[in-house]
Amino acid sequence: MQRTDGYAAIRDYALVGDGRTAALIARDGSIDWLCLPDVDCEAVFSRMLDSERGGSFQLEPTVPYEVERCYQRDSNVLETTFATADGTVRLTDAMTLTDDGRLSPFRELVRKVEGLSGRVPLRWSFEPRFGYGERETTLQRRAGRWFATNGTDALALGLWNAGEPEPLNGLLQAEFEVSEGGAALVELSAASEQPVVLAARGDTERRLERTARFWPEWTGRIEYDGPWRDAVVRSALVLKLLVFAPSGAIVAAPTASLPEWIGGGRNWDYRFTWLRDASWTLDALIRLGLDDEAHAFFWWFMHASRITQPRLQILYKVDGSTHTKEHDLENLAGYRGSKPVRVGNGAADQVQLDVYGTVLESIWLYVQDVGHLDGETGRDVAKIADYVAEHWKQPDSGIWEVRKKTTHFTQSKALCWVGLERACSLAERGVIPDRSERWRESADEIRRFVDAKGWDDELGSYVRAPDMPELDASLLTLAILSYDQPESDRLRGTVAAIERELRTGPYVYRYRGEDGVGGDEGAFLTCSFWLADTFARQGRLDEARSLMDELVGLANDVGLFSEEIDPASGDFLGNFPQGLTHLALVNAAISIADAEREQAA
């Protein structure tokens, strides 16, 4: 594996996690990103954002090697195989799940090396850097273990047959050897504001075995058996790792400030839950048969949004709070020099009207397939619909969160229509108070606006906004969320225009116009899957299947997708792995299966 100035390619990473946080591990065995104790907390390893000062936990042979890796079947346990001239070893990485009935570490990452053949010399290097490298790390040995501490945060290393480390310039490193049939174990326990649990080797190995059993049992619940089952299951496993188990929230990605273009300034923190993703998430979870996760996520966002209802915040922290102030980390160089490095997200303060449509759509999906609403919640939902009817005429920042003057984005208006239509359907079922006469009046007004001002006869397509007569791939959602019949002339014209103006092979760009942020960006993978989904809904199954095959083939070696991709080089761009991309993959695969069944009926 080649690194550029100390940085691994984004596509060279795999993800492990425990439902609280997640670690990114490169093909060379280096853990380059880990936030503790939770996914939205400060990173203790952030080599991805600064190859010199970020900190990492490296483990690899000391001699030249070739590497292959995979997840265990239907699992989030990662296996990396290092083959050298004199032998082969397998490195198993996992964040373990709680061992019920026994005292367990607050957070635990386990690294097990097993000898498969011959003899392999290895080295590990442990270099934690608390607070994104801004806080001092103290290394000391106590009770037979090495500890790294800062304030009330602590890490402890459990080592078995993994060499005797020596401290050197703020890091620990050791060399050891593993022969065929032998094994070494390295265990990282983390604690914050509580004592560190020092686990015995047997307990650690039992938790690793339990974790390995859990994942295939969980994936056995997935109700998809189509041609892209491996990709769909992997996407579901990624989404499960993005779930913050204590609350049910689902973050957009476990990383911050990975650039949408190398050297550019489009670097954002995605460790939050966007309400916009609610309908895509509920749809995917319900269609996969994962009702428990759908139920947990639904009630998390309903309770979290009560803070601001009927106005909806764009994004929330995993604990439901709304304090997401954006600021720059000046001490970090940025991935391959891409600055600024941002944490927090300023988009939280924007007006984005499309979120109301996706939230009301998700409520409709939940009521249809998963559960029911109590009276108080039903009244809250009706107030959200009232808010849409009153505020849909506002300009907003749109689905892509542009950082320039607000305008009347066509997709935002269309999704306000979707939201009011879903509210009327909920009222007809007696789920929420019935103010449908007012809602339908506003919905009709919205449709007149969209069809008159959001349409361009010359392009033969809906456009980004009345004052921006250009294409926008988010207009594909008008077909997916049933603003109109997918096969209508206007949506067929819009799809044709998007293909003509924004598509390059399997890649689809979001738009070509200005958005208030300088620099280039890659093609947006979610939009490509939206196109495949739309093809299926329009009955264009051969095109849908062909595009889906191409897109699934773009994943990295362990089936993960980023937010964007550079069509020229194939390099992954943006935060990784990206939940919305995996959601769009799942929904496209199931839409194709649904269309095939309808065609065969």
C-alpha positions in Angstrom: 0.0 0.0 0.0 1.3 3.4 -1.0 1.0 6.5 1.1 1.2 10.0 -0.3 3.1 12.3 2.2 2.1 9.9 4.9 -1.6 9.8 3.9 -3.4 6.6 2.8 -6.0 6.9 0.1 -9.5 7.3 1.5 -10.5 4.1 -0.4 -7.8 2.2 1.5 -9.8 2.4 4.8 -12.1 0.0 6.5 -14.4 0.7 9.4 -15.0 -1.1 12.7 -17.3 0.1 15.5 -19.4 -0.8 18.5 -22.5 1.4 18.2 -20.9 4.3 20.2 -17.9 5.2 18.1 -15.9 3.8 15.1 -12.3 3.4 14.0 -10.9 3.7 10.5 -8.1 1.2 9.7 -5.9 1.5 6.6 -4.7 -1.5 4.5 -1.3 -1.3 6.2 -2.9 -1.9 9.6 -2.8 1.6 10.9 -5.7 3.0 12.9 -5.8 6.6 11.7 -9.1 7.8 13.1 -10.9 7.1 16.4 -13.0 9.5 18.5 -13.6 8.7 22.1 -15.7 8.1 24.0 -18.3 8.7 21.3 -18.4 9.3 17.6 -18.9 13.0 17.9 -16.2 13.5 20.5 -12.6 14.7 20.0 -10.4 12.3 18.1 -7.5 10.5 19.9 -6.2 9.2 16.6 -6.5 11.7 13.7 -3.6 10.8 11.4 -6.2 11.1 8.5 -6.1 14.8 9.1 -2.5 15.3 9.8 0.0 12.5 9.0 2.6 13.9 11.4 0.7 15.3 14.4 -2.6 13.5 14.3 -1.6 10.3 16.1 -2.3 6.6 15.1 -2.1 3.0 16.2 0.0 1.1 13.7 0.6 -2.6 13.4 2.3 -4.2 10.4 5.3 -6.6 9.5 8.8 -5.1 9.7 9.7 -6.7 6.3 8.1 -6.2 2.8 4.7 -7.7 2.5 1.6 -8.1 0.4 -1.8 -7.4 1.9 -5.3 -8.7 1.4 -8.3 -8.0 3.6 -11.9 -8.7 4.0 -14.7 -8.6 6.6 -15.7 -11.8 8.2 -18.8 -13.1 6.3 -21.8 -10.7 7.0 -19.8 -9.1 9.8 -18.1 -5.9 10.9 -15.1 -7.8 12.2 -12.1 -7.0 9.9 -9.4 -9.5 8.8 -6.2 -8.3 7.2 -3.7 -10.9 5.9 0.0 -9.9 5.6 2.0 -12.3 3.4 5.8 -12.0 3.6 8.6 -14.0 2.0 8.9 -16.1 5.2 5.4 -16.4 6.4 1.8 -15.2 6.6 -0.2 -13.7 9.5 -3.8 -12.6 9.9 -4.7 -9.5 11.8 -8.3 -9.4 13.2 -9.6 -6.0 14.3 -12.9 -5.3 16.1 -14.5 -3.0 18.5 -16.1 -5.4 20.9 -19.7 -5.4 22.0 -20.6 -5.5 25.7 -20.3 -8.8 27.3 -23.5 -9.0 29.4 -23.0 -10.3 32.9 -19.3 -9.3 33.2 -17.6 -6.0 33.9 -16.4 -4.8 30.5 -14.3 -1.9 29.3 -16.2 1.4 28.5 -14.9 1.1 25.0 -12.6 -1.7 23.7 -10.7 -2.2 20.5 -9.1 -5.6 20.0 -6.2 -6.5 17.6 -5.4 -10.2 17.3 -2.5 -11.5 15.2 -2.5 -15.2 14.3 0.3 -17.1 12.5 -0.9 -18.9 9.4 2.4 -20.1 8.0 6.1 -19.6 8.6 7.4 -16.8 10.8 6.6 -13.1 10.5 8.3 -10.2 12.4 6.0 -7.4 13.3 6.0 -4.0 14.9 3.3 -1.9 16.5 3.3 1.8 17.4 0.9 3.4 19.7 0.7 7.2 19.5 -2.5 8.7 20.9 -3.0 12.5 20.6 -5.9 13.6 22.7 -8.2 16.5 21.5 -7.2 16.3 17.8 -3.6 16.6 18.9 -4.1 19.8 20.8 -4.0 18.3 24.3 -0.9 16.8 26.0 -0.7 13.1 26.3 1.0 11.5 29.4 2.4 7.9 29.0 3.0 5.9 32.2 3.2 2.3 33.3 0.9 1.2 36.2 -0.3 -2.2 37.5 1.7 -3.9 34.7 0.0 -2.0 31.9 0.8 1.1 29.9 -1.6 4.1 30.2 -2.1 7.2 28.1 -4.0 9.9 29.9 -5.2 13.5 29.6 -7.4 14.9 32.3 -10.3 12.6 32.8 -9.6 10.6 29.6 -7.6 7.4 29.7 -6.4 4.6 27.4 -4.9 1.4 28.7 -3.0 -1.2 26.6 -3.3 -4.9 27.3 -0.5 -6.9 25.7 -0.1 -10.6 25.3 2.8 -12.0 23.3 3.1 -8.6 21.6 6.5 -7.5 22.7 7.7 -5.2 25.4 7.2 -1.6 24.5 9.5 1.3 25.0 8.4 4.9 25.3 10.0 7.2 22.7 9.0 10.8 22.1 5.4 10.5 23.2 4.7 7.1 21.7 5.0 3.4 22.6 6.4 0.9 20.1 7.5 -2.7 20.2 8.6 -5.5 17.9 7.5 -9.2 18.2 7.3 -12.3 16.1 4.4 -14.7 15.3 4.9 -18.2 14.0 2.5 -20.6 12.5 -0.1 -21.6 15.1 0.9 -18.8 17.4 -1.1 -15.7 18.3 -0.6 -12.3 19.9 -3.2 -10.0 21.3 -3.3 -6.2 21.8 -6.3 -4.7 23.6 -7.1 -1.0 23.9 -9.5 -0.1 26.7 -10.8 3.5 26.9 -12.5 5.3 29.7 -13.8 8.9 30.2 -14.6 10.3 33.7 -14.6 6.8 35.2 -12.1 4.1 36.1 -10.5 2.1 33.4 -11.5 -1.6 33.3 -8.4 -3.8 32.9 -9.6 -7.0 31.2 -8.0 -10.4 31.4 -7.0 -12.0 28.1 -9.7 -14.7 28.4 -12.4 -12.1 28.9 -11.1 -10.1 25.9 -11.1 -13.1 23.6 -14.6 -14.1 24.8 -15.9 -10.6 23.9 -14.1 -10.8 20.5 -15.8 -14.2 19.8 -19.2 -12.9 21.0 -18.8 -9.9 18.6 -17.9 -12.2 15.8 -21.1 -14.3 16.5 -23.4 -11.2 16.8 -22.9 -9.7 13.3 -24.0 -12.7 11.2 -27.0 -13.2 13.5 -28.0 -9.6 13.0 -27.6 -9.7 9.2 -29.8 -12.8 9.2 -32.7 -10.5 9.7 -32.2 -8.7 6.4 -35.0 -9.3 3.9 -33.2 -8.9 0.6 -32.0 -11.7 -1.6 -31.4 -10.0 -4.9 -28.4 -9.9 -7.2 -26.6 -7.3 -5.1 -27.1 -9.0 -1.8 -23.5 -8.7 -0.7 -23.5 -4.9 -1.4 -26.9 -4.5 0.3 -25.8 -6.4 3.4 -22.5 -4.5 3.6 -24.4 -1.2 3.3 -26.7 -2.4 6.2 -23.7 -3.2 8.3 -22.2 0.2 7.6 -25.5 1.8 8.6 -25.6 -0.2 11.8 -22.1 1.1 12.7 -23.4 4.7 12.1 -26.2 4.1 14.7 -25.4 5.7 18.0 -26.9 2.9 20.1 -27.7 4.8 23.3 -30.1 7.1 21.4 -30.9 5.5 18.0 -29.5 8.5 16.1 -27.6 7.7 12.9 -24.7 9.9 11.9 -24.1 10.8 8.3 -20.5 9.6 8.5 -18.0 8.9 11.3 -15.4 11.4 10.1 -14.8 15.1 9.8 -13.2 17.3 7.2 -12.2 14.7 4.6 -12.1 16.9 1.5 -14.5 16.8 -1.4 -11.6 17.9 -3.6 -7.9 17.4 -2.6 -6.4 20.7 -1.5 -9.8 22.4 -1.5 -11.9 24.0 1.2 -15.0 21.8 1.0 -14.3 20.0 4.2 -17.1 19.4 6.6 -17.9 17.6 9.8 -20.5 14.8 9.2 -20.7 13.3 12.7 -24.3 14.5 13.2 -27.7 13.3 12.2 -29.4 15.2 9.4 -33.2 15.1 9.5 -33.2 15.3 5.7 -31.9 11.7 5.7 -34.9 10.5 7.7 -37.1 9.3 4.9 -34.2 7.6 3.1 -33.2 5.9 6.4 -36.7 4.8 7.4 -37.4 3.6 3.8 -34.2 1.5 3.8 -34.6 0.0 7.3 -38.3 -0.8 6.7 -37.6 -2.4 3.3 -34.8 -4.4 4.8 -37.0 -5.7 7.5 -35.0 -4.0 10.3 -38.0 -2.7 12.2 -36.2 -2.4 15.5 -33.7 0.1 14.1 -36.4 1.9 12.2 -38.5 2.3 15.4 -35.4 3.5 17.4 -34.4 6.1 14.8 -38.0 7.3 14.3 -38.6 8.0 17.9 -35.1 9.5 18.4 -35.7 12.2 15.7 -39.3 12.8 16.9 -38.0 13.4 20.4 -34.9 15.4 19.4 -36.9 17.7 17.1 -39.4 18.5 19.9 -36.8 21.1 21.1 -37.6 23.3 18.1 -40.9 22.0 16.7 -42.8 23.0 14.7 -39.6 24.5 13.2 -37.1 21.7 12.4 -33.4 22.0 13.0 -31.4 20.7 10.0 -29.1 18.6 12.0 -28.7 17.3 15.6 -26.0 15.8 17.7 -26.4 12.1 18.6 -27.7 13.1 22.1 -30.4 15.2 20.5 -28.9 18.6 21.3 -28.5 21.3 18.8 -25.1 22.9 19.8 -23.1 22.2 16.6 -21.0 25.4 16.4 -18.5 25.2 13.5 -14.8 26.1 14.1 -11.5 25.4 12.5 -8.7 23.3 14.0 -5.6 25.3 13.2 -3.1 22.8 14.5 -4.0 20.1 11.9 -2.6 20.3 8.3 -5.7 18.6 6.8 -5.9 15.5 4.7 -3.2 15.9 2.1 -3.0 19.6 2.9 -6.8 20.2 2.5 -7.7 23.1 4.8 -9.5 24.3 6.7 -10.1 21.4 9.1 -13.6 22.0 10.4 -15.4 20.5 13.4 -19.0 21.3 14.1 -21.3 22.3 11.3 -22.6 25.7 10.5 -25.3 24.4 8.2 -27.4 23.8 11.4 -28.4 27.5 11.3 -29.7 27.4 7.7 -33.3 27.3 6.5 -33.7 24.1 4.4 -37.3 23.6 3.5 -36.9 20.1 1.9 -36.3 18.7 5.4 -40.0 19.1 6.2 -41.0 16.9 3.2 -38.6 14.1 4.2 -39.7 14.2 7.8 -43.4 14.0 7.0 -42.7 11.3 4.4 -40.8 9.3 7.1 -43.7 9.7 9.5 -46.0 8.3 6.8 -43.7 5.4 6.2 -43.5 4.6 9.9 -47.2 4.7 10.4 -47.8 2.4 7.4 -45.3 -0.2 8.2 -43.9 -0.1 11.8 -45.9 1.5 14.5 -48.5 4.2 15.5 -48.5 7.7 16.9 -49.8 8.7 20.3 -52.2 11.6 20.4 -49.6 14.2 21.5 -47.2 13.2 18.8 -50.0 13.3 16.2 -50.8 16.9 17.3 -47.1 17.8 17.0 -47.0 16.4 13.5 -50.1 18.5 12.5 -48.3 21.6 13.7 -45.3 20.7 11.5 -47.7 20.5 8.6 -49.1 23.9 9.6 -45.6 25.3 9.6 -45.0 24.1 6.1 -48.3 25.6 4.8 -47.3 28.9 6.4 -43.6 29.0 5.5 -43.1 27.3 2.1 -42.8 30.6 0.3 -39.5 31.4 2.1 -36.3 31.2 0.2 -33.9 28.6 1.7 -30.4 27.1 1.3 -31.6 23.9 -0.3 -30.7 20.3 0.0 -27.0 21.0 -0.8 -26.7 23.6 2.0 -25.3 26.3 -0.3 -23.3 29.0 1.5 -24.5 31.9 -0.5 -27.7 34.0 -0.7 -30.9 31.9 -0.3 -33.3 31.3 -3.1 -36.4 29.4 -4.1 -35.0 25.9 -4.8 -37.3 23.8 -6.9 -36.6 20.6 -5.0 -37.3 22.3 -1.7 -40.7 23.5 -2.9 -41.6 20.1 -4.3 -40.7 18.4 -1.1 -42.9 20.9 0.8 -45.7 19.6 -1.5 -44.7 16.0 -0.6 -44.9 16.8 3.1 -48.3 18.4 2.9 -49.6 15.4 0.8 -48.4 13.0 3.5 -50.0 15.1 6.2 -53.3 14.9 4.4 -52.9 11.1 4.1 -52.1 10.8 7.8 -55.2 12.9 8.6 -57.4 10.7 6.4 -56.3 7.7 8.5 -57.2 9.6 11.7 -53.5 9.6 12.9 -53.2 13.4 13.2 -55.7 16.2 13.6 -57.4 16.9 10.2 -56.6 20.3 8.8 -56.3 18.9 5.3 -58.4 21.5 3.6 -55.8 24.2 4.5 -52.9 21.8 3.7 -54.3 20.9 0.3 -54.9 24.5 -0.6 -51.2 25.2 0.2 -50.1 22.1 -1.7 -52.0 23.2 -4.8 -50.3 26.6 -4.6 -46.9 24.9 -4.3 -47.6 22.7 -7.3 -48.6 25.7 -9.4 -45.3 27.5 -8.4 -43.1 24.5 -9.1 -44.8 23.6 -12.4 -44.7 27.3 -13.6 -41.5 28.7 -12.2 -39.4 25.5 -11.6 -39.8 24.3 -15.2 -37.7 25.4 -18.2 -39.2 24.8 -21.6 -35.9 25.2 -23.4 -34.2 22.6 -21.3 -37.3 20.4 -21.2 -36.6 20.0 -17.5 -37.3 21.1 -14.0 -34.4 23.4 -12.9 -32.5 24.2 -9.8 -34.4 27.4 -9.0 -36.3 30.0 -11.0 -33.3 32.3 -10.9 -30.9 29.4 -11.6 -32.0 27.8 -14.9 -29.6 24.9 -14.6 -29.8 21.2 -13.7 -29.6 19.8 -10.2 -29.5 16.0 -9.6 -31.6 16.4 -6.4 -34.5 16.8 -8.8 -34.4 13.0 -9.2 -36.0 12.9 -5.7 -39.2 14.2 -7.3 -39.6 10.8 -8.9 -38.4 8.8 -5.9 -40.7 10.6 -3.4 -43.7 10.7 -5.9 -44.0 14.4 -6.4 -45.3 13.2 -9.8 -45.6 9.9 -11.6 -42.0 8.8 -12.3 -43.0 8.1 -16.0 -44.6 11.5 -16.5 -43.3 13.5 -19.5 -41.8 16.2 -17.2 -39.9 13.8 -15.0 -38.7 11.8 -18.1 -37.5 15.2 -19.5 -35.8 16.0 -16.3 -34.0 12.7 -16.1 -32.9 13.1 -19.7 -31.5 16.6 -19.0 -29.7 15.4 -15.9 -28.1 12.6 -17.9 -27.1 15.0 -20.6 -25.7 17.8 -18.4 -24.6 16.1 -15.2 -23.8 12.4 -16.0 -20.4 11.1 -17.1 -20.5 7.3 -17.4 -21.8 6.0 -14.0 -21.0 9.2 -12.3 -23.5 12.0 -11.6 -22.5 15.5 -10.4 -24.9 17.3 -8.0 -24.9 20.5 -10.2 -22.4 22.6 -12.2 -23.4 26.1 -10.8 -22.2 28.2 -8.0 -22.9 27.4 -4.3 -20.9 30.0 -2.4 -17.9 27.7 -1.7 -14.8 27.9 -3.8 -13.1 25.0 -5.5 -14.0 21.8 -7.3 -15.7 18.7 -6.1 -16.1 15.1 -7.3 -19.2 13.3 -8.6 -21.8 12.6 -5.9 -22.3 8.9 -5.5 -25.7 9.2 -4.0 -27.0 10.9 -7.1 -25.8 8.0 -9.2 -27.8 5.6 -7.1 -30.8 7.9 -7.3 -30.6 7.7 -11.0 -30.6 3.9 -10.9 -33.6 4.1 -8.5 -35.4 6.5 -10.9 -34.7 4.3 -13.9 -36.4 1.4 -12.0 -39.4 3.5 -11.1 -39.7 4.5 -14.8 -39.7 0.9 -15.9 -36.2 1.2 -17.5 -35.0 -1.9 -15.9 -32.2 -2.8 -18.2 -30.6 0.6 -17.7 -31.2 0.4 -13.9 -29.5 -3.0 -13.6 -26.6 -2.0 -15.9 -26.0 1.2 -13.9 -26.3 -0.6 -10.6 -23.7 -3.2 -11.7 -21.3 -0.4 -12.5 -21.9 1.5 -9.3 -21.6 -1.6 -7.0 -18.2 -2.2 -8.7 -17.0 1.2 -7.6 -16.8 0.2 -3.9 -13.5 -0.3 -2.3 -12.0 -3.7 -1.6 -14.3 -4.2 1.5 -17.5 -2.8 0.0 -17.5 0.7 1.4 -18.4 4.0 -0.4 -17.4 7.5 0.2 -19.5 10.6 -0.4 -17.9 11.5 -3.7 -15.5 10.1 -6.3 -13.1 11.7 -8.8 -14.2 10.2 -12.2 -10.7 10.8 -13.7 -8.8 8.9 -11.1 -11.4 6.8 -9.2 -10.2 8.4 -5.9 -12.7 8.5 -3.1 -13.5 12.0 -1.8 -15.4 13.4 1.1 -16.3 11.9 4.4 -16.1 8.1 4.7 -17.9 5.8 4.7 -20.9 7.9 3.7 -24.3 6.8 5.1 -26.4 8.5 2.5 -24.5 6.7 -0.3 -25.1 3.3 1.3 -28.8 4.3 1.9 -29.2 5.2 -1.7 -27.6 1.8 -2.7 -30.0 -0.1 -0.6 -33.1 1.8 -1.8 -32.0 1.5 -5.5 -31.5 -2.3 -5.2 -34.9 -2.8 -3.6 -36.6 -0.4 -6.1 -35.2 -2.6 -8.9 -36.5 -5.7 -7.2 -39.9 -4.1 -6.7 -40.1 -3.1 -10.4 -39.1 -6.6 -11.5 -41.9 -8.1 -9.5 -44.4 -5.6 -10.9 -43.2 -6.3 -14.4 -43.5 -10.1 -13.9 -47.0 -9.8 -12.4 
